[in-house]
Amino acid sequence: MKFTPEQYKLPDIPMTPFIDVEEIESFLAGPKPGVEEVKAVVAKSLNKQRLNLQDTATLIKADDPESIAIIKQAAKDLKKAVYGNRIVLFAPLYVGNYCMNNCAYCGFRVDNTDSVRVTLDRDQLIQEVESLEDEGQKRLILVFGEHKQYSPEFIAEAVRTVYSVKKDQGEIRRVNINAAPLDIEGFRLVKEAGIGTYQIFQETYHPEAYKKYHLSGPKRDYNNRLTSLDRAQEAGLDDVGIGALFGLYDWRFETMALVRHTNHLEACYNVGPHTISFPRIQAASNLDFDGKYEMSDADFTRMVAILRLAVPYTGLICTAREKYEIRREVLRYGVSQIDGGTKLEIGAYAEKNGEKQNLNREQFQINDSRSLENVIDSLLDDEYLPSFCTACYRKGRTGEHFMEFSVPGFIKRFCTPNAIFTLAEYLEDYASEKQRHKGYQLIERQLQQLEEQSVTQIRTTLGRIRHGERDLYL
């Protein structure tokens, strides 16, 4: 289906772009830093101070083995100090893949005639949510192509539908969104539906590279996309997520730009992004990608450690695009959220057919297709605390309020107990006897590390959960 230029018309944008290519390149130029310079930057981060562009560039340019080891160890230490051992779990749910854009790297692009186009109707959406609830999911991110039919009203109604679905003990408590940029009124509308985080990825922050990959459609407007989350903030939607698609341009530049975007949001709105994502390009239907900037596993894991040091209080997301071994490694260096039981084919959660992935029905290929049960099992084996917590969002601890709690480190007082409660719910309602035993053993070890007064309260709440109460949180 083709669209006229009038249908690509975008709203007037009062926000000013904030990415200065020459500025970023100037920081990346020059000699490599010595180990002592690296240690000085690391010390600043471990003191829980946000790094600036010069600091971040120092870590990026430090590519000798000793410096990389220092950076990774510091990232481990910082993550433990800020997040403890909890890992937040979610699942993506693709609602529709019609798209007006022609992005060379994406299987959904309008010129890909092999793509099977689907939009879930209300009954199909309910079936998908029920299937996800059957697995124990509590947090979803709804994904939409960029198309006129996926209006703010359509997105808001999908969100309300998801929240309305209750099956047995199942319910979805947080619905995040990954969709096209909206105008201010559009962001207000989806906020009123009760969404959590609104994600918009810039894909590449380099303007010339952006122009190369985005051939037509509304997404071709670099500045509109770059300033989209400013409009969200102006609309009062203060819980936003940013990201870049690594492999479109030099990873060093993209990492710097993510930090620049973070600092911009903090400077203008007193709150940075709730999450940062850093997907790498994967196979897709009729992929048009030369691989010039393909990112190695070594650079990817190093980049995650650098981002954790640069943005201590921002959630880092690593999705099932990455294989299990890579996801396991980057959990150590700073990742705080992962998906589990992921299926990208529209309608695949309800189908339960176990068929091999069909790229013509997906945006890209995933490399970690483990079930949610298996993902949780692996986390437990590695002494991580799986969490489905949604308490901060529902108690209003978002945006600037979230920063008030998280920046001083006080958030751990809420997050560890709430993670324990949601894990206990999962163990009671969905786990096998073997997994239940393993999970409660981890909870007991976790309790031994907390203050006695907190433990008493947590044990009381755990008793209530075992007796059938649900959705208990601080």
Disulfide bonds with the S-S distance in Angstrom:
none
